[in-house]
Amino acid sequence: MELILLSLVLVLSVFVGFELISKVPATLHTPLMSGANAISGITLVGALLAVGRSDTFGDLSLWLGATAVVFATINVVGGYLVTDRMLSMFQRKTSKGSIPRSASEE
């Protein structure tokens, strides 16, 4: 019964996640990625807990938890890379040989 309930939660979360992401305009995907890193961090903690409880729930918990750890880690790292790239787009570019102006000179 517990496996059916957990499977139902998984299917519903995939459906709700897909519906939410499909409604977000493309221009907002990058800023939302930085906020989603916190959620992926929570997913990573849950995946580590699933791996840690593999002695109680068996090999299926170990393999699913390990797979979740890999995917959540990829998601967190990718989110930070995208956020870093986005923030670098807002930095001032200086030409060669010029000295960047400080905030006090402006």
C-alpha positions in Angstrom: 0.0 0.0 0.0 2.9 2.4 0.9 4.5 1.8 -2.5 1.3 2.7 -4.3 0.9 5.9 -2.3 4.5 6.9 -3.0 4.1 6.1 -6.7 0.9 8.3 -6.7 2.9 11.2 -5.1 5.6 10.8 -7.7 3.2 10.8 -10.6 1.3 13.8 -9.3 4.5 15.8 -8.6 5.7 15.1 -12.2 2.4 16.3 -13.6 2.2 19.4 -11.4 5.9 20.3 -12.2 5.3 19.9 -15.9 2.2 22.1 -15.8 3.9 24.8 -13.8 7.0 25.0 -15.9 5.1 25.0 -19.2 3.2 28.1 -18.0 6.3 30.1 -17.3 7.4 32.5 -20.2 10.9 31.8 -21.6 12.2 35.1 -20.4 11.6 34.1 -16.8 13.2 30.6 -16.9 16.8 31.8 -16.1 15.9 34.0 -13.0 13.7 31.2 -11.7 16.5 28.8 -12.0 18.4 30.4 -9.1 15.4 30.1 -6.9 14.9 26.5 -7.9 18.4 25.6 -6.6 17.0 25.6 -3.1 14.3 23.1 -4.0 16.9 20.9 -5.7 19.0 21.1 -2.6 16.0 19.7 -0.6 15.6 17.0 -3.2 19.3 16.1 -2.7 18.8 15.8 1.0 15.8 13.6 0.5 17.7 11.4 -1.9 20.6 11.0 0.6 18.0 10.0 3.2 16.6 7.4 0.8 20.1 6.0 0.3 20.7 6.0 4.0 17.5 4.0 4.7 18.3 1.4 2.1 18.8 -1.2 4.8 15.2 -0.8 5.8 13.5 -0.6 2.4 15.9 -2.8 0.4 17.9 -2.5 -2.8 15.2 -0.6 -4.7 15.5 2.3 -2.3 19.3 2.2 -2.7 19.2 2.4 -6.5 16.4 5.0 -6.7 18.1 7.1 -4.0 21.5 6.9 -5.8 19.8 7.9 -9.1 18.0 10.8 -7.4 21.3 11.9 -5.9 22.9 12.0 -9.3 20.1 13.9 -11.0 19.6 16.4 -8.1 23.3 17.1 -8.1 23.3 17.7 -11.9 20.3 20.0 -11.4 22.0 22.0 -8.6 25.3 22.4 -10.4 23.6 23.3 -13.7 21.4 25.9 -11.9 24.4 27.6 -10.4 26.2 27.6 -13.7 23.2 29.2 -15.5 22.8 31.7 -12.7 26.5 32.6 -12.9 26.3 33.0 -16.6 23.2 35.2 -16.3 24.8 37.4 -13.7 28.0 37.8 -15.8 25.8 39.3 -18.5 25.0 42.3 -16.3 28.7 43.1 -15.6 30.3 46.1 -17.3 32.6 45.3 -20.1 35.9 47.3 -20.3 37.9 47.7 -23.4 41.6 46.8 -23.5 43.8 49.4 -21.9 41.1 51.3 -20.2 40.8 51.5 -16.5 37.4 50.6 -15.1 35.7 53.6 -13.4 35.0 53.3 -9.7 31.6 54.0 -8.3 32.9 57.2 -6.7 33.9 58.7 -10.0 30.4 58.4 -11.5 
